[in-house]
Amino acid sequence: MESPVHVPVLASEILELLAIKPGARVLDATVGLGGHARALLNAAPDVFLLGLDRDERALEEAGARLEEFGGRAALRRMRFSEFPAALEEMGWDGLDAVLADLGVSSMQLDDAGRGFSFLADGPLDMRMGASDGLAPASRLVNKASFEELRRIIGEYGEDPMAGRIARAIKAAREKAPIETTVRLAAVVEAAYPAKWRALARNHPATRTFQALRMAVNRELDDLAAFLSNIVDYLRPGARLAVISFHSLEDRLVKQAFRREAAGCVCPPGAARCVCRGMPRLAIVTKKPLTASASEVAANSRSRSAKLRVAERLAQAPAAARPEGA
Ligand SMILES: C[S@@+](CC[C@H](N)C(=O)[O-])C[C@H]1O[C@@H](n2cnc3c(N)ncnc32)[C@H](O)[C@@H]1O
């Protein structure tokens, strides 16, 4: 069987901005097939890397690809929001660099049996981790109310046709449950007005599939939980890099970085600062970095990638900050 392929995106930018030092402890929150992880382990002598993924199959692949690093690479199956448990188990009390490369890998997309893509027929599953206790996409598609489907497709898929698509799904499943990727794609395509279909750059089902995947895996919840905890574990000078592929993910990252860079967590509009919070992060990328034209030409997946990086500041004493600042 051929080895699955996944080309890591923005790899040289990641290496430059994470600036890995000898002996660094690195968390790769989404190790996938280990492409970024290999580069990070090779970036300096004696680097130790902890790689997480919720997908058993990805971890098997990463394990084989990182074997040459022996005990310098450790892998754990879990959602990245659960990372503190893995750090505790490793006996790591802090991190020097963290990478989260969000979304799905090409390996997941290319496996028809996983149901992420409509390019080949497969069961409507879309779960990244079979043991996460989540229901497959077929449950959502066949059981969710019209309102719920419209919200998911409109919000996560940002599809202006969300209402028409949700209505079409409801009508189709009343005839027979929708169990396969190709049937769902055909239902969505038929819901699009012919004029839109003719003008569309992507298949009309692309956004619906992305939206369902995000809902099935509760991707935004996991990202929000990860972002709210990770800064506690960064050593002074440590860098945190997040690559996102969706505007809602990028917004969560931007807001979390801004919050930590501002320090104050008092409600907006509060008359004066009562939290005496100190900034904990400095934002390294004022605007998100995107892939170069040559990277996009070589790897179309990089087209929508946005990279944001921040650095952990050394904590100054709380008293040094004037009230109201
Ligand atoms: C884009 S791929 C990462 C590819 C990797 N950087 C490489 O170079 O091979 C994203 C990976 O993150 C995993 N993943 C996505 N969300 C996750 C989460 N909340 N917790 C753990 N793993 C997650 C997916 O299963 C997938 O393997």
The ligand as an ORCA input file, in Angstrom:
! r2SCAN-3c Opt
* xyz 0 1
  C      -3.395     19.837      8.652
  S      -3.134     18.328      9.466
  C      -1.558     18.523     10.210
  C      -0.452     18.160      9.297
  C       0.917     18.212      9.929
  N       1.287     19.542     10.341
  C       1.968     17.642      8.993
  O       2.899     18.369      8.626
  O       1.865     16.468      8.615
  C      -4.169     18.503     10.844
  C      -4.174     17.312     11.784
  O      -4.719     17.776     12.994
  C      -5.572     16.812     13.523
  N      -6.534     17.563     14.332
  C      -7.415     18.493     13.927
  N      -8.089     18.985     14.954
  C      -7.601     18.387     16.061
  C      -7.877     18.510     17.462
  N      -8.830     19.321     17.896
  N      -7.167     17.767     18.320
  C      -6.193     16.921     17.853
  N      -5.907     16.750     16.555
  C      -6.597     17.487     15.670
  C      -6.168     16.118     12.330
  O      -6.563     14.816     12.673
  C      -5.006     16.141     11.338
  O      -4.252     14.954     11.403
*
